[in-house]
């Protein structure tokens, strides 16, 4: 039996960053979940990175997070629980910076550690920003430099210089809260957060959903310092290659 949903509900049928559920005529509830494996050895910093990433979907739609739940998979028989505690402390640190509580969560045993958040947010109808409502003539703005996938690959192979790692951590732990607030004040037409599908993959989603095309100038795209040199040394993740293959017929 299919449950009848209220008008203006947005679920998995669209490629939006959050599920959207109307609370009343003027307000929506936002819901998102995200988690991944460690990309850095320090458990506290990994928790910070994962939490900031989880919150990003709420901010990408112009929303304000309300609260979160931990979601974790951890090999408790192979690694001390203190590591899991440090990961969650990192997540809590970012939640505190976002001004929200973590109310609980769920953990399971798994050979590979994973961590993230289920995040609930809210937004006024007038500020709801989709990734499918871009308009011809809009200017594309990136709020953070690109290159984290390449840097993460270099880190895993112990080939990333320390200054690049420090810059990557700074970028990954920075909340998009300020960007969301600025977006709401400016009346931005469309927004998305660039994560697993990369710039081209997420831009393709935006263009297809909005029924427009886009023009990029590589020389104007902000990159984390040193990432271009890492790419030349072939530290390119498999996901990036798959993304390029997927979008190549549209580029």
Secondary structure, DSSP 8 states (H G I E B T S, - for coil): ------TT-B-TTS--SSEEEESSSSEEEEEEEEEEE-SSS-HHHHHHHHHHHHHHHHHHTT-EEEEEEEEEEE-TTTS-HHHHHHHHHHHHHHHHHHT-EEEEEEEEE-SS-EEEEEEEEEEEGGG---SS---TT-----SS-B-HHHHHHHHHTT---HHHHHHHHHHHTS-SHHHHHHHHHHT-S------TTHHHHHHHHHHHHHT------GGGS-B-TTHHHHHHTT---HHHHHHHHHHGGG-
